[in-house]
């Protein structure tokens, strides 16, 4: 079936079965590999995308139920300018294997949009749907705090850390 | 014992695999030390390229490879281009342990390269050129240390020689810094890019005559660096095995019998083939080895989702006559029966009974569950059978071994299998096996297109190589504050009836046999037909829970402060290493001074001996694991419903010099929290040969809300560096149990702790 989607602020036409989850439409039909398959039951958060700014599990949303703008991790940086969370993730060298981190960043982006200065408890509540099997939780928390305090966005990301 | 021959063979392969990845003997180190470098000419664009001369045979292969213009850079470790870019080829897989960045840093340090212009690329899988290309046993750094430093230093020497020649000055008047050679008296400068072509014309110096820096001279190593792929990670660029795509690619899933060893009797293939998006469905007989291809049904579809949907409709009748019938609840009951009946000891040192009679005796029974890896990227490999060649893209931890396995399995000539290494979404030991790679190859042989085999998460649960469970029956004696006797009866599982399964044995590497002056050790085996294998810090991840907790029980019995008891225990005289075997590399063996150092550091940083807030308990444990000396302390409190709050974890580690402090801290934090996650809540059940857990809903990997702050401290000794992927995990469980005892007076002798009613 044909569907008209808005992915990363651009209109995209796709032909897919109505029950195909958005995750697989993104990955296999639109060749956007940022959202990852982790569990297929909405339990790990690796497939997180933003639907109208809200973090959702793309493995649980059939393409027929997609409404509004979808932001994937590929589209979080606008016009080549990294989101403060992406900058913080690089500055603090958050990733180990990196597989979950796109989903983590999008969950954090959804949190910061609603709550620009979250406490540890706010972060814990918002981020508990995202498993990091490498357990980089300390750094994820620190990076969210750093991004929240980073009002003046600087250019690009640094190759060397602190 | 009714055990399939193939299954025993499988386990033997996994045992050999663990031995292979753990093996770092001094002979390996010395060979590296004598290595020389080959200078590769004929590169497009010119520049200096250095590759390793492993041995004569490899050198020939290398030279042959460089004759092929398309492959010129594939076997090079260091390449300096006229535009001043330094490219380093990382020969090992990046699985989250940070070696891609670390390898680059080590070379850049000795090269005096400007880190901002260093690029790290993944090397081709070619064991003839690179030697070992796996990542296991926390050995990537120790195996690469000499080789990579020498590569950097040799290139630096050639660049300086080229500059000195151009300026017509003595080499001794020149120095290098940030990819620039400087003539000190005249302050003249030339960049590496400007010198690359001339440097390539210089003779390659003998590595023995190229000095390496001392730790005090490091400019790069030991500081914090962000990972070289982090920009790609945070912008969602394709890096992983699952991200591989190519024109005309189709998608596959493979369904095996839920009880390992079952064969396909019949399947509703005709129905499946009619489903939307399904291109084909067929049965594979397999090779019968869980390390290769077990019998099953492959479904080929236009998308992953359509393959998964067809899998849900797949009905297979299995012949389970040779399949596993194992039950872990029955095994637990059997182990309890076996525990008190000590068989003939395998080790008997001193007079254990006399020491028991003379001291205060403590007896305890410990056990721990089977656990699963569950790296976040489910198993995946893309295969393409074309032009008589099998080409594979895989996130394996041992692609070099997989290349050999596929070549043998498909009976192809050696040069007709090509393996491309992708970044791996976690490893944890699971991807030392290459079953998914073999399956992808077997499926690709029957598909006239590139095909991506994608496991479902449920497949990863049903068909893991699990960390085996075990039961320990312990007896120890203390006298005058010292451990005088130790008796251990390990009841574990066996695939072949003669030795513990892979990952199930007691490790002599982590705790020397002479744990006490008088030692008795015996093993009882129970049959098991469930594939087991290496899981992050194999054997140590369970052994250290048991020993580290029991040592605390003994110090309590001896009425000793535990840190005092540990320090005294660690300072005990050790028996000389057994004669006849290969000489031990002193940087890889247990060292009482290094051990005491980390215990003291963990005690200091955790506030040992200081007044704690009411209700808080502090526990400490030591571990020697995969070359690392690690002590960890846990501070926690517990509420009336047995819910634990961990307030802080302190890690103190001596792994020699630190390459990338950021990555080291990350590994320490991740290892400790993985240890906490596993100790608290993770367990795999097996009934009728079937794994009971199916997805993350019933396998509660620790999440953000339960993740405590972890402080990491390092003693940067001058020993050769060891790796950090594994050693920070094992001591955590004992530190947790010891802290729980301090807070509540209750000793938990089982993992996961949720069995004792505790939650986090």
Interface residues (C-beta under 8 A of the other chain):
Chain A: X16 X17 X20 X21 X24 X27 X28 X29 X31 X32 X33 X34 X35 X36 X37 X38 X39 X40 X41 X43 X44 X46 X72 X73 X74 X76 X77 X82 X85 X86 X89 X90 X91 X92 X93 X94 X95 X96 X97 X98 X99 X100 X101 X102 X105 X123 X124 X125 X127 X128 X129 X130 X131 X132 X133 X134 X135 X136 X137 X138 X139 X140 X141 X157 X158 X159 X160 X161 X162
Chain B: X94 X95 X96 X97 X98 X115 X116 X224 X225 X226 X227 X228 X229 X230 X231 X233 X234 X235 X236 X237 X238 X239 X240 X242 X243 X245 X251 X276 X277 X303 X304 X305 X306 X308 X374 X375 X376 X377 X378 X423 X424 X425 X426 X427 X428 X454 X456 X457 X662 X663 X666 X667 X669 X670 X672 X673 X674 X677 X695 X696 X697 X701 X702 X703 X704 X705 X707 X709 X710
